[in-house]
Amino acid sequence: MTLRPPWAAFRAALEESGFRPSKRLGQNFLLDENMMRAIVRDARVGAGDFVLEIGAGCGFLSLHLAEAGAEVVAVEIDRRLLAIAERLLSGRGRVRLVGCDVLAGKHVLAPEVEALLPRSTWHLVSNLPYSIAAPVLAVLAAHERAPKTITVLVQREVAQRIAASPGTAAWGALAVRLQSRYAASILRTVPAALFWPRPRVESAVVRLERREGALHASNLRFLDGLAGDLFTSRRQTLGRALARRIGDRETGLSLLREAGIDPGLRAETLGLEPLARLAGLVRQAERRG
């Protein structure tokens, strides 16, 4: 069983380093050991599995992943936390700590992280900082070397957006991007009392498992873009939203009819299958120019 020094020792080290948790960076540390063990079980990783962890903090989850036998690359942007994590993890398994921002831009992975992603099967397991959860998941899911599974602790509202069903308020571009590639489910909620500092919202563990036989990558990228355009104007009918995208109302209406979709509907009513069908038709029309 993982033996971690008491939290008081880490609080002292954090204070000595001048650390104050940043809301902008989403720095909320999960302290509960039982919950961390549960997340590792949820992730179903073990000996020999390659795991990317984003937002390692003081290294608490990293320690549990290493104890499970995983090879861990743990990314942490805050150098003060990185130093504390290094002390905790020294000699405690196969963990490589990387000090950088995981994103080089809103839609771009940092080159330091990009270079470490294996071409073989790998997994993402993280207590994701609230501030970057959605963009990080969107970037990694669309990556040519995307993870086979994703098990992450995120703000509950983000988890609901990830695992949303068509026709609900949470169904949107993020759900389309992720669910077109992965089967998504919320596994457990995590109360705010288990964190320091205590956030104002509950969190949840969400798991995504890569779908077999997904659309071709170029088709998925086009679907991502179309969904983004349609959900940007989610209060508009599909007829109006598609007309704005294409620049011609009659063509937009014709494509919707060909896809078997009522132009008077709104984007949140469409599931993955009709959205993918529409994306294919729109792509053909735009290629014809």
Backbone as JSON, one array per atom type, in Angstrom:
{
  "sequence": "MTLRPPWAAFRAALEESGFRPSKRLGQNFLLDENMMRAIVRDARVGAGDFVLEIGAGCGFLSLHLAEAGAEVVAVEIDRRLLAIAERLLSGRGRVRLVGCDVLAGKHVLAPEVEALLPRSTWHLVSNLPYSIAAPVLAVLAAHERAPKTITVLVQREVAQRIAASPGTAAWGALAVRLQSRYAASILRTVPAALFWPRPRVESAVVRLERREGALHASNLRFLDGLAGDLFTSRRQTLGRALARRIGDRETGLSLLREAGIDPGLRAETLGLEPLARLAGLVRQAERRG",
  "N": [[0.84, -1.2, 0.0], [0.45, 2.25, -0.77], [2.5, 4.56, 0.88], [2.29, 7.68, 2.11], [3.69, 10.72, 3.17], [2.25, 12.7, 5.87], [-0.35, 15.14, 5.18], [0.15, 17.57, 6.41], [2.91, 17.87, 6.29], [3.32, 18.43, 3.62], [1.87, 20.79, 3.36], [3.48, 22.46, 4.87], [5.82, 22.46, 3.31], [4.84, 23.64, 0.99], [4.14, 26.19, 1.91], [6.64, 27.09, 2.68], [7.86, 27.33, 0.21], [6.57, 29.48, -0.78], [4.22, 29.11, -2.08], [0.97, 29.68, -3.32], [-2.26, 28.59, -3.97], [-3.46, 28.77, -7.3], [-6.24, 30.12, -8.81], [-6.56, 30.66, -11.48], [-4.93, 28.76, -12.68], [-6.26, 26.54, -11.92], [-5.69, 25.08, -9.54], [-6.37, 22.73, -7.49], [-6.0, 20.4, -5.08], [-6.42, 16.96, -4.85], [-6.85, 15.2, -1.92], [-7.64, 12.86, -0.72], [-6.79, 9.59, -0.08], [-8.11, 7.15, -0.53], [-9.87, 7.82, -2.59], [-8.06, 8.37, -4.62], [-6.96, 5.85, -5.02], [-9.25, 4.62, -5.98], [-9.59, 5.96, -8.4], [-7.37, 5.04, -9.85], [-8.06, 2.35, -10.0], [-10.39, 2.65, -11.53], [-9.23, 3.48, -13.89], [-8.0, 1.22, -14.8], [-5.32, 0.49, -15.23], [-2.07, -0.98, -15.29], [0.85, -2.98, -14.67], [3.4, -2.13, -16.88], [1.84, -0.49, -18.5], [1.61, 2.57, -20.3], [1.23, 5.76, -19.06], [-0.03, 9.0, -19.26], [-0.03, 11.76, -17.21], [-1.61, 14.74, -16.38], [-1.13, 17.77, -14.8], [0.21, 17.19, -12.3], [0.67, 18.13, -9.73], [1.55, 17.77, -6.36], [2.32, 15.21, -6.71], [0.71, 13.12, -5.79], [-1.32, 11.43, -7.02], [0.31, 10.42, -9.0], [2.01, 8.78, -7.55], [0.34, 6.66, -6.79], [-0.29, 5.63, -9.3], [2.24, 4.78, -10.12], [2.69, 2.85, -8.2], [0.89, 0.96, -9.04], [2.23, -0.1, -11.11], [2.49, 1.19, -13.51], [4.09, 2.95, -16.22], [4.85, 6.22, -15.93], [4.39, 9.43, -17.23], [4.45, 12.5, -15.97], [3.06, 15.65, -16.03], [3.63, 18.96, -15.03], [3.02, 22.33, -14.49], [3.86, 24.16, -12.57], [6.78, 25.01, -11.07], [7.47, 24.94, -8.37], [5.73, 23.07, -7.26], [6.59, 20.93, -8.73], [9.12, 20.41, -7.68], [8.48, 19.49, -5.14], [7.01, 17.21, -5.78], [9.03, 15.7, -6.99], [10.64, 15.03, -4.83], [8.88, 13.41, -3.37], [8.44, 11.28, -5.15], [10.85, 10.15, -5.75], [12.68, 7.3, -6.4], [10.41, 5.72, -6.32], [9.2, 4.12, -8.29], [8.44, 4.0, -11.85], [8.48, 6.94, -12.9], [8.38, 9.86, -14.73], [8.95, 13.21, -14.49], [7.77, 16.19, -15.93], [8.32, 19.51, -16.54], [6.26, 21.81, -17.66], [3.82, 23.76, -19.52], [1.04, 22.0, -20.62], [-0.22, 22.65, -22.95], [0.6, 24.36, -25.91], [-0.83, 26.24, -27.11], [-4.3, 27.17, -27.54], [-5.33, 25.08, -29.06], [-3.24, 23.37, -29.43], [-0.81, 20.96, -28.66], [1.86, 21.0, -26.3], [5.25, 20.99, -27.47], [7.12, 19.57, -25.92], [5.58, 17.66, -24.62], [4.32, 16.42, -26.75], [6.49, 15.11, -27.94], [6.89, 13.0, -26.23], [4.78, 11.26, -26.39], [3.83, 7.95, -26.93], [3.91, 5.72, -29.8], [2.63, 3.41, -29.53], [0.0, 1.77, -27.63], [-1.5, 3.87, -25.17], [-2.49, 5.63, -22.12], [-4.53, 8.16, -20.64], [-4.56, 9.49, -17.47], [-5.7, 11.47, -14.98], [-6.01, 14.13, -12.53], [-7.44, 16.59, -13.7], [-6.56, 20.0, -14.1], [-9.05, 22.43, -13.52], [-9.16, 24.64, -15.23], [-8.16, 23.94, -17.72], [-9.31, 21.62, -18.6], [-11.37, 20.96, -20.61], [-10.25, 21.98, -23.14], [-7.82, 20.5, -23.23], [-8.68, 17.8, -23.32], [-10.08, 17.86, -25.73], [-8.01, 18.39, -27.57], [-6.27, 16.16, -27.2], [-7.96, 13.99, -27.8], [-8.36, 14.3, -30.52], [-5.87, 13.9, -31.52], [-3.3, 12.41, -33.56], [-2.0, 10.35, -32.3], [-3.75, 9.46, -30.26], [-4.94, 8.79, -26.88], [-5.77, 5.45, -25.76], [-7.55, 4.99, -23.67], [-9.22, 7.26, -21.46], [-9.21, 8.5, -18.29], [-10.37, 10.67, -16.09], [-10.47, 13.16, -13.55], [-12.66, 15.71, -13.24], [-14.3, 18.93, -13.2], [-17.7, 18.65, -12.26], [-19.64, 19.69, -13.97], [-18.27, 19.8, -16.4], [-17.82, 17.08, -16.79], [-20.46, 16.29, -17.2], [-20.99, 17.58, -19.61], [-19.24, 16.18, -21.25], [-20.24, 13.55, -21.24], [-22.79, 13.85, -22.18], [-26.15, 13.47, -23.52], [-27.82, 13.58, -26.73], [-30.2, 16.2, -27.24], [-30.24, 17.24, -24.72], [-29.37, 19.97, -22.51], [-26.65, 19.99, -22.03], [-25.48, 18.78, -24.19], [-23.21, 19.26, -26.77], [-20.58, 20.82, -28.74], [-18.23, 19.81, -27.53], [-19.02, 17.29, -26.5], [-19.68, 16.04, -28.92], [-17.19, 16.01, -30.25], [-15.69, 14.33, -28.53], [-17.3, 12.0, -28.12], [-17.6, 11.03, -30.69], [-15.34, 9.67, -31.02], [-14.88, 8.23, -28.72], [-16.42, 6.09, -26.25], [-18.28, 7.33, -23.63], [-18.56, 7.73, -20.08], [-19.8, 8.64, -16.87], [-18.32, 7.89, -13.85], [-18.19, 8.27, -11.06], [-19.07, 10.66, -8.52], [-17.29, 13.3, -6.89], [-16.9, 14.74, -3.84], [-16.52, 18.2, -2.86], [-15.22, 18.5, -0.46], [-13.03, 16.82, -0.35], [-10.84, 18.03, -1.38], [-8.03, 20.32, -1.44], [-7.2, 23.66, -2.11], [-10.63, 23.92, -1.05], [-12.91, 23.5, -3.63], [-15.65, 25.35, -5.14], [-17.46, 23.78, -6.33], [-18.74, 20.48, -7.13], [-16.89, 17.57, -8.19], [-16.2, 15.08, -10.74], [-15.5, 11.74, -11.8], [-14.72, 10.79, -14.98], [-14.82, 8.47, -17.65], [-13.41, 7.5, -20.72], [-13.5, 5.4, -23.5], [-11.82, 4.33, -26.32], [-13.49, 4.15, -29.43], [-13.97, 1.46, -31.66], [-13.6, 1.27, -35.19], [-14.18, 3.93, -35.87], [-14.97, 7.03, -37.61], [-12.98, 8.09, -40.46], [-9.96, 9.95, -39.86], [-9.8, 12.5, -41.13], [-12.45, 12.96, -41.74], [-13.52, 13.06, -39.19], [-12.28, 15.38, -38.21], [-13.5, 17.26, -39.85], [-16.14, 16.95, -39.03], [-15.85, 17.84, -36.39], [-15.36, 20.59, -36.85], [-17.72, 21.41, -38.16], [-19.66, 20.83, -36.2], [-18.8, 22.62, -34.23], [-19.4, 25.06, -35.5], [-22.22, 24.85, -35.79], [-23.11, 24.59, -33.13], [-22.29, 26.94, -32.05], [-24.23, 28.68, -32.68], [-26.53, 27.81, -31.25], [-29.12, 28.51, -30.6], [-30.29, 29.13, -32.91], [-32.14, 27.86, -35.75], [-31.3, 24.83, -37.52], [-31.42, 25.23, -40.24], [-30.9, 28.01, -40.57], [-28.4, 28.23, -39.29], [-26.75, 26.54, -40.81], [-26.95, 27.73, -43.28], [-25.56, 30.11, -42.83], [-23.01, 29.05, -42.44], [-22.45, 27.89, -44.96], [-23.07, 29.88, -46.72], [-25.18, 30.07, -48.4], [-28.56, 29.87, -48.46], [-30.47, 28.18, -49.74], [-28.93, 26.02, -50.62], [-28.07, 25.03, -48.18], [-30.53, 24.22, -47.01], [-31.23, 22.26, -48.83], [-29.21, 20.35, -48.42], [-29.75, 19.59, -45.8], [-32.27, 18.43, -46.1], [-31.54, 16.29, -47.76], [-30.02, 14.85, -45.96], [-31.99, 13.96, -44.35], [-32.94, 15.56, -42.29], [-34.81, 17.77, -40.35], [-35.01, 21.13, -41.17], [-35.91, 22.96, -39.33], [-35.17, 22.17, -36.82], [-32.95, 22.36, -33.93], [-29.4, 22.42, -33.21], [-28.75, 20.95, -30.89], [-30.5, 18.85, -30.85], [-29.64, 16.86, -32.51], [-28.17, 13.69, -32.88], [-25.07, 11.75, -32.97], [-25.03, 10.19, -35.33], [-26.84, 11.41, -37.35], [-25.53, 13.92, -37.43], [-22.97, 13.22, -38.38], [-23.7, 12.22, -40.87], [-24.73, 14.53, -42.07], [-22.4, 16.1, -42.02], [-20.78, 14.73, -43.85], [-22.16, 15.22, -46.26], [-22.08, 18.04, -46.39], [-19.34, 18.4, -46.58], [-18.79, 17.27, -49.09], [-20.25, 19.02, -50.7], [-18.89, 21.44, -50.26], [-16.43, 20.81, -51.31], [-17.08, 20.61, -53.97], [-17.51, 23.17, -54.44]],
  "CA": [[0.0, 0.0, 0.0], [1.21, 3.5, -0.86], [2.7, 5.3, 2.13], [2.57, 9.07, 1.8], [3.8, 11.55, 4.39], [1.0, 13.4, 6.18], [-0.61, 16.37, 4.44], [0.77, 18.7, 7.1], [4.29, 18.02, 5.81], [3.25, 19.08, 2.31], [1.45, 22.18, 3.58], [4.66, 23.2, 5.33], [6.71, 22.62, 2.16], [4.22, 24.6, 0.08], [4.27, 27.51, 2.51], [8.06, 27.45, 2.64], [8.19, 27.7, -1.17], [5.8, 30.66, -1.15], [3.13, 28.7, -2.96], [-0.43, 29.96, -3.05], [-3.0, 27.98, -5.08], [-3.91, 29.7, -8.33], [-7.54, 29.83, -9.42], [-6.37, 30.71, -12.92], [-4.35, 27.48, -13.1], [-7.12, 25.44, -11.47], [-4.9, 24.27, -8.61], [-7.12, 22.13, -6.38], [-5.35, 19.12, -4.89], [-7.19, 15.87, -4.24], [-6.07, 14.71, -0.79], [-8.16, 11.6, -0.21], [-6.06, 8.45, -0.61], [-9.05, 6.15, -1.02], [-10.38, 8.26, -3.88], [-7.0, 8.19, -5.61], [-6.91, 4.41, -5.34], [-10.43, 4.32, -6.8], [-9.34, 6.47, -9.76], [-6.45, 4.11, -10.5], [-8.87, 1.17, -10.35], [-11.26, 3.04, -12.63], [-8.42, 3.6, -15.09], [-7.64, -0.15, -15.21], [-3.94, 0.44, -15.71], [-1.23, -1.83, -14.46], [2.26, -3.16, -15.02], [3.79, -1.96, -18.27], [1.02, 0.49, -19.21], [2.13, 3.93, -20.37], [0.2, 6.69, -18.59], [0.24, 10.43, -19.2], [-0.78, 12.47, -16.17], [-1.52, 16.18, -16.58], [-1.43, 18.45, -13.54], [0.66, 16.24, -11.27], [0.66, 18.73, -8.4], [2.59, 17.28, -5.46], [2.67, 13.84, -7.08], [-0.07, 12.13, -5.04], [-1.87, 10.43, -7.94], [1.46, 9.8, -9.67], [2.51, 7.74, -6.67], [-0.56, 5.52, -6.88], [-0.13, 5.05, -10.63], [3.52, 4.07, -10.12], [2.54, 1.65, -7.38], [0.15, -0.01, -9.85], [3.17, -0.66, -12.07], [2.46, 1.93, -14.77], [5.14, 3.89, -16.58], [4.12, 7.48, -15.85], [4.94, 10.75, -17.56], [3.6, 13.43, -15.21], [3.32, 17.02, -16.45], [3.24, 19.96, -14.04], [3.48, 23.64, -14.94], [4.39, 24.95, -11.45], [8.09, 24.45, -10.69], [7.5, 24.7, -6.93], [5.08, 21.78, -7.06], [7.43, 19.91, -9.36], [10.2, 20.08, -6.74], [7.88, 18.69, -4.07], [6.69, 15.91, -6.38], [10.29, 14.98, -7.21], [11.07, 14.46, -3.53], [7.97, 12.34, -3.01], [8.45, 10.17, -6.1], [12.2, 9.63, -5.94], [12.84, 5.88, -6.08], [9.09, 5.12, -6.06], [8.61, 3.57, -9.51], [8.84, 4.56, -13.15], [7.78, 8.2, -13.09], [9.18, 10.95, -15.3], [8.28, 14.49, -14.29], [8.04, 17.14, -17.0], [7.88, 20.83, -16.13], [5.83, 22.68, -18.75], [2.39, 23.86, -19.8], [0.74, 20.9, -21.55], [-0.69, 23.24, -24.2], [1.37, 25.47, -26.47], [-1.88, 27.16, -27.54], [-5.61, 26.62, -27.19], [-5.61, 23.85, -29.81], [-1.95, 22.79, -29.79], [-0.08, 20.31, -27.59], [3.24, 21.48, -26.13], [6.19, 20.08, -28.13], [7.75, 18.68, -24.93], [4.66, 16.55, -24.37], [4.16, 15.75, -28.04], [7.65, 14.24, -28.18], [6.88, 11.87, -25.29], [3.65, 10.37, -26.62], [4.26, 6.75, -27.65], [3.11, 5.3, -30.96], [1.87, 2.25, -29.08], [-1.15, 2.08, -26.78], [-1.25, 4.58, -23.92], [-3.69, 6.03, -21.39], [-4.51, 9.42, -19.9], [-5.17, 9.4, -16.14], [-5.34, 12.76, -14.39], [-6.88, 15.09, -11.89], [-7.16, 17.7, -14.62], [-6.89, 21.36, -13.64], [-10.34, 22.86, -14.04], [-9.04, 25.68, -16.24], [-7.74, 23.44, -19.04], [-9.86, 20.27, -18.82], [-12.05, 20.79, -21.9], [-9.35, 22.08, -24.3], [-6.85, 19.4, -23.24], [-9.35, 16.59, -23.79], [-10.38, 18.03, -27.16], [-6.75, 18.26, -28.33], [-5.74, 14.8, -27.14], [-8.87, 13.07, -28.48], [-8.2, 14.46, -31.97], [-4.46, 13.72, -31.87], [-3.05, 11.19, -34.35], [-1.61, 9.32, -31.35], [-4.68, 9.68, -29.14], [-4.94, 7.71, -25.88], [-6.8, 4.41, -25.89], [-8.55, 5.3, -22.65], [-9.07, 8.51, -20.71], [-9.89, 8.48, -16.99], [-9.99, 11.96, -15.54], [-11.27, 13.85, -12.55], [-12.92, 17.05, -13.76], [-15.48, 19.59, -12.65], [-18.86, 17.84, -12.62], [-20.31, 20.29, -15.13], [-17.52, 19.38, -17.58], [-18.13, 15.66, -16.97], [-21.8, 16.2, -17.78], [-20.86, 17.98, -21.01], [-18.53, 15.11, -21.96], [-21.07, 12.34, -21.33], [-24.16, 14.29, -22.45], [-26.96, 12.82, -24.56], [-28.5, 14.53, -27.61], [-31.48, 16.7, -26.75], [-30.06, 17.84, -23.41], [-28.68, 21.26, -22.54], [-25.2, 19.79, -21.98], [-25.0, 18.24, -25.48], [-22.61, 20.34, -27.55], [-19.42, 20.51, -29.57], [-17.28, 18.97, -26.79], [-19.55, 15.93, -26.5], [-19.56, 15.49, -30.28], [-15.78, 15.74, -30.52], [-15.21, 13.2, -27.74], [-18.09, 10.79, -28.3], [-17.39, 10.5, -32.02], [-14.12, 8.88, -30.94], [-14.85, 7.46, -27.48], [-17.62, 5.86, -25.45], [-18.06, 8.12, -22.42], [-19.44, 7.47, -18.94], [-19.42, 9.21, -15.57], [-18.18, 6.75, -12.94], [-18.44, 8.62, -9.66], [-18.92, 12.06, -8.15], [-16.27, 13.5, -5.86], [-17.3, 15.95, -3.11], [-15.53, 19.27, -2.75], [-14.51, 18.39, 0.82], [-11.84, 15.98, -0.49], [-9.79, 18.82, -2.04], [-7.46, 21.57, -0.88], [-8.3, 24.31, -1.39], [-11.94, 23.35, -1.36], [-13.58, 24.23, -4.71], [-17.06, 25.69, -4.9], [-18.29, 22.85, -7.11], [-18.38, 19.07, -7.06], [-16.14, 17.03, -9.32], [-16.64, 13.75, -11.13], [-14.56, 10.93, -12.59], [-15.3, 10.39, -16.26], [-13.96, 7.54, -18.38], [-13.67, 7.41, -22.15], [-12.84, 4.26, -24.13], [-11.81, 4.59, -27.75], [-14.38, 3.34, -30.24], [-13.42, 0.78, -32.83], [-14.33, 1.56, -36.42], [-14.64, 5.32, -35.93], [-14.8, 7.67, -38.91], [-11.61, 8.46, -40.83], [-9.52, 11.13, -39.12], [-10.15, 13.74, -41.82], [-13.9, 13.13, -41.58], [-13.74, 13.48, -37.8], [-11.9, 16.79, -38.1], [-14.55, 18.07, -40.49], [-17.29, 16.89, -38.12], [-15.54, 18.75, -35.29], [-15.53, 21.97, -37.29], [-19.14, 21.67, -38.42], [-20.36, 20.87, -34.9], [-18.45, 23.89, -33.61], [-20.18, 26.13, -36.14], [-23.65, 24.7, -35.51], [-23.42, 24.81, -31.71], [-22.04, 28.35, -31.73], [-25.54, 29.35, -32.84], [-27.45, 26.74, -30.87], [-30.5, 29.0, -30.51], [-30.83, 29.24, -34.26], [-32.49, 26.6, -36.39], [-30.22, 24.27, -38.34], [-31.48, 25.87, -41.54], [-30.21, 29.3, -40.51], [-27.0, 28.04, -38.91], [-26.02, 25.95, -41.93], [-26.9, 28.75, -44.34], [-24.47, 31.01, -42.49], [-21.76, 28.32, -42.66], [-22.24, 27.64, -46.38], [-23.21, 31.13, -47.46], [-26.31, 29.98, -49.33], [-29.66, 29.27, -47.71], [-31.11, 27.09, -50.47], [-28.03, 24.87, -50.58], [-28.13, 24.5, -46.82], [-31.8, 23.51, -46.85], [-31.17, 21.05, -49.68], [-28.35, 19.36, -47.76], [-30.47, 19.08, -44.63], [-33.31, 17.51, -46.59], [-30.86, 15.09, -48.23], [-29.58, 14.12, -44.77], [-33.17, 13.53, -43.61], [-32.99, 16.37, -41.07], [-35.75, 18.89, -40.4], [-34.26, 22.4, -41.03], [-36.43, 23.74, -38.2], [-34.6, 21.69, -35.57], [-31.73, 23.0, -33.46], [-28.25, 21.52, -33.22], [-28.69, 20.05, -29.73], [-31.41, 17.7, -31.02], [-29.04, 15.88, -33.42], [-27.19, 12.75, -32.37], [-23.84, 11.61, -33.75], [-25.26, 9.63, -36.67], [-27.27, 12.43, -38.32], [-24.49, 14.94, -37.57], [-21.92, 12.68, -39.26], [-24.28, 12.15, -42.21], [-24.77, 15.9, -42.58], [-21.02, 16.54, -42.24], [-20.33, 14.14, -45.1], [-22.8, 15.92, -47.37], [-21.55, 19.4, -46.43], [-17.96, 18.33, -47.07], [-18.85, 17.05, -50.53], [-20.73, 20.26, -51.33], [-17.84, 22.46, -50.21], [-15.38, 20.42, -52.26], [-17.54, 20.95, -55.33], [-17.27, 24.58, -54.43]],
  "C": [[0.88, 1.25, 0.0], [1.29, 4.18, 0.51], [3.14, 6.71, 1.77], [2.73, 9.83, 3.1], [2.5, 12.29, 4.64], [0.88, 14.72, 5.42], [0.05, 17.57, 5.09], [2.2, 18.95, 6.62], [4.3, 18.73, 4.45], [2.8, 20.53, 2.44], [2.64, 23.02, 4.0], [5.62, 23.46, 4.17], [6.15, 23.64, 1.17], [4.36, 26.02, 0.62], [5.71, 28.0, 2.45], [8.47, 27.92, 1.24], [7.47, 28.97, -1.62], [4.61, 30.36, -2.04], [1.78, 29.14, -2.42], [-1.23, 29.39, -4.22], [-3.6, 29.03, -6.01], [-5.26, 29.25, -8.89], [-7.41, 29.8, -10.93], [-5.82, 29.4, -13.46], [-5.17, 26.28, -12.64], [-6.43, 24.52, -10.49], [-5.73, 23.87, -7.39], [-6.63, 20.7, -6.21], [-6.28, 18.11, -4.23], [-6.32, 15.24, -3.15], [-6.46, 13.3, -0.35], [-7.49, 10.4, -0.88], [-6.99, 7.38, -1.18], [-9.6, 6.53, -2.39], [-9.32, 8.11, -4.96], [-6.84, 6.72, -5.99], [-8.08, 4.04, -6.25], [-10.22, 4.8, -8.24], [-8.4, 5.54, -10.52], [-7.18, 2.82, -10.88], [-9.78, 1.47, -11.54], [-10.5, 3.07, -13.95], [-7.99, 2.24, -15.65], [-6.26, -0.21, -15.84], [-3.11, -0.4, -14.75], [0.18, -1.92, -15.0], [2.48, -3.02, -16.52], [2.96, -0.96, -19.05], [1.67, 1.87, -19.18], [0.99, 4.88, -20.03], [0.74, 8.12, -18.66], [-0.65, 11.02, -18.12], [-0.54, 13.96, -16.36], [-1.97, 16.88, -15.3], [-1.05, 17.58, -12.36], [0.62, 16.81, -9.86], [1.83, 18.26, -7.56], [2.96, 15.82, -5.73], [1.84, 12.76, -6.41], [-0.65, 11.04, -5.94], [-0.76, 9.71, -8.68], [1.98, 8.62, -8.85], [1.64, 6.49, -6.76], [-0.46, 4.84, -8.24], [1.17, 4.25, -10.72], [3.42, 2.79, -9.32], [1.78, 0.56, -8.13], [1.03, -0.63, -10.93], [3.23, 0.08, -13.39], [3.75, 2.73, -14.96], [4.48, 5.25, -16.76], [4.97, 8.64, -16.34], [3.97, 11.76, -16.95], [4.01, 14.87, -15.53], [2.8, 17.99, -15.39], [3.84, 21.3, -14.43], [4.19, 24.43, -13.84], [5.67, 24.31, -10.94], [8.19, 24.18, -9.18], [6.84, 23.36, -6.6], [5.94, 20.65, -7.62], [8.54, 19.47, -8.4], [9.67, 19.2, -5.61], [7.56, 17.29, -4.58], [7.95, 15.08, -6.59], [10.77, 14.32, -5.93], [10.18, 13.28, -3.14], [8.19, 11.09, -3.85], [9.83, 9.55, -6.31], [12.3, 8.17, -5.48], [11.54, 5.14, -5.88], [8.43, 4.6, -7.33], [9.07, 4.31, -10.74], [8.01, 5.82, -13.43], [8.77, 9.23, -13.63], [8.38, 12.23, -15.16], [8.73, 15.48, -15.36], [7.47, 18.49, -16.58], [7.54, 21.71, -17.31], [4.31, 22.81, -18.72], [2.07, 22.8, -20.84], [0.28, 21.42, -22.91], [0.23, 24.38, -24.62], [0.42, 26.56, -26.98], [-3.2, 26.49, -27.26], [-5.87, 25.27, -27.86], [-4.33, 23.09, -30.16], [-1.27, 22.2, -28.56], [1.34, 20.86, -27.52], [4.21, 20.49, -26.78], [6.88, 19.13, -27.17], [6.89, 17.46, -24.65], [4.47, 15.74, -25.64], [5.27, 14.72, -28.27], [7.63, 12.98, -27.32], [5.73, 10.89, -25.54], [4.11, 9.14, -27.42], [3.39, 6.48, -28.86], [2.31, 4.05, -30.64], [0.72, 2.72, -28.18], [-0.73, 2.84, -25.52], [-2.56, 5.12, -23.36], [-3.47, 7.39, -20.72], [-5.24, 9.2, -18.58], [-4.75, 10.66, -15.39], [-6.44, 13.32, -13.51], [-6.65, 16.38, -12.66], [-7.47, 19.05, -13.96], [-8.16, 21.86, -14.31], [-10.19, 23.78, -15.26], [-8.71, 25.16, -17.62], [-8.4, 22.12, -19.41], [-10.45, 20.1, -20.21], [-11.09, 20.92, -23.08], [-8.32, 20.96, -24.37], [-7.48, 18.12, -23.78], [-9.66, 16.68, -25.28], [-9.13, 17.83, -28.0], [-6.27, 16.82, -28.35], [-6.65, 13.81, -27.88], [-8.68, 13.12, -29.99], [-6.77, 14.2, -32.44], [-4.27, 12.42, -32.66], [-2.57, 10.03, -33.48], [-2.46, 9.47, -30.08], [-4.62, 8.52, -28.15], [-6.04, 6.69, -26.15], [-7.92, 4.62, -24.89], [-8.2, 6.6, -21.97], [-9.87, 8.35, -19.42], [-9.46, 9.72, -16.24], [-11.0, 12.45, -14.5], [-11.42, 15.29, -13.01], [-14.09, 17.66, -12.99], [-16.73, 18.85, -13.14], [-19.6, 18.39, -13.84], [-19.6, 19.89, -16.42], [-17.78, 17.9, -17.85], [-19.5, 15.49, -17.61], [-21.8, 16.6, -19.25], [-20.2, 16.89, -21.84], [-19.47, 13.94, -22.24], [-22.51, 12.65, -21.7], [-24.83, 13.47, -23.55], [-27.59, 13.89, -25.44], [-29.85, 14.93, -27.03], [-31.41, 17.31, -25.37], [-29.27, 19.14, -23.53], [-27.17, 21.1, -22.58], [-24.61, 19.28, -23.3], [-24.49, 19.39, -26.34], [-21.39, 19.86, -28.29], [-18.41, 19.62, -28.85], [-17.74, 17.53, -26.77], [-19.42, 15.28, -27.87], [-18.12, 15.11, -30.57], [-15.31, 14.48, -29.79], [-15.98, 11.93, -28.04], [-18.03, 10.24, -29.72], [-16.17, 9.59, -32.06], [-14.13, 7.89, -29.77], [-16.26, 7.2, -26.95], [-17.37, 6.48, -24.08], [-19.05, 7.74, -21.33], [-18.89, 8.17, -17.7], [-19.44, 8.09, -14.54], [-18.54, 7.09, -11.5], [-18.34, 10.14, -9.5], [-17.95, 12.16, -6.99], [-16.6, 14.81, -5.13], [-16.16, 16.94, -2.97], [-14.69, 19.14, -1.49], [-13.22, 17.57, 0.72], [-10.65, 16.73, -1.1], [-9.25, 19.91, -1.12], [-6.87, 22.36, -2.02], [-9.63, 23.74, -1.87], [-12.6, 24.14, -2.49], [-15.04, 24.49, -4.38], [-18.01, 24.72, -5.59], [-17.86, 21.41, -6.83], [-17.6, 18.67, -8.3], [-16.7, 15.65, -9.65], [-15.52, 13.06, -11.9], [-15.3, 10.48, -13.84], [-14.3, 9.49, -16.99], [-14.41, 7.49, -19.84], [-12.85, 6.25, -22.72], [-12.97, 4.4, -25.64], [-12.7, 3.61, -28.51], [-13.6, 2.67, -31.37], [-14.26, 1.16, -34.05], [-14.89, 2.97, -36.48], [-14.43, 5.86, -37.35], [-13.32, 7.93, -39.18], [-11.25, 9.78, -40.18], [-9.92, 12.44, -39.8], [-11.65, 14.02, -41.72], [-14.24, 13.59, -40.16], [-13.38, 14.95, -37.62], [-12.95, 17.69, -38.73], [-15.79, 18.1, -39.61], [-17.06, 17.82, -36.94], [-15.84, 20.2, -35.67], [-16.99, 22.32, -37.53], [-19.93, 21.76, -37.12], [-20.06, 22.17, -34.17], [-19.25, 25.04, -34.18], [-21.65, 26.05, -35.76], [-23.98, 25.02, -34.06], [-23.07, 26.22, -31.25], [-23.34, 29.14, -31.8], [-26.65, 28.39, -32.45], [-28.9, 27.21, -30.72], [-31.13, 29.16, -31.89], [-31.23, 27.86, -34.78], [-31.31, 26.13, -37.23], [-30.22, 24.9, -39.73], [-30.72, 27.18, -41.57], [-28.73, 29.13, -40.22], [-26.18, 27.49, -40.08], [-25.92, 26.93, -43.09], [-25.76, 29.73, -44.08], [-23.12, 30.35, -42.75], [-21.44, 28.22, -44.16], [-22.27, 28.93, -47.19], [-24.35, 31.12, -48.45], [-27.43, 29.22, -48.65], [-30.24, 28.06, -48.43], [-30.23, 25.84, -50.48], [-28.07, 24.21, -49.21], [-29.39, 23.69, -46.58], [-31.81, 22.22, -47.64], [-30.34, 19.96, -49.01], [-29.04, 18.77, -46.53], [-31.56, 18.1, -45.05], [-32.69, 16.19, -47.06], [-30.4, 14.22, -47.07], [-30.76, 13.6, -43.95], [-33.36, 14.28, -42.31], [-33.94, 17.55, -41.28], [-34.97, 20.2, -40.2], [-34.72, 23.24, -39.86], [-35.91, 23.3, -36.85], [-33.38, 22.53, -35.17], [-30.64, 21.96, -33.26], [-28.28, 20.51, -32.07], [-29.62, 18.85, -29.84], [-30.76, 16.59, -31.84], [-28.03, 14.99, -32.71], [-26.01, 12.63, -33.31], [-24.12, 11.14, -35.18], [-25.77, 10.67, -37.66], [-26.26, 13.56, -38.49], [-23.4, 14.48, -38.52], [-22.43, 12.6, -40.7], [-24.31, 13.54, -42.85], [-23.36, 16.4, -42.9], [-20.47, 15.99, -43.56], [-20.89, 14.86, -46.32], [-22.26, 17.34, -47.52], [-20.13, 19.39, -46.99], [-17.94, 18.14, -48.58], [-19.26, 18.32, -51.25], [-19.64, 21.33, -51.36], [-16.68, 22.1, -51.12], [-15.78, 20.76, -53.69], [-17.46, 22.46, -55.57], [-18.24, 25.5, -54.99]]
}
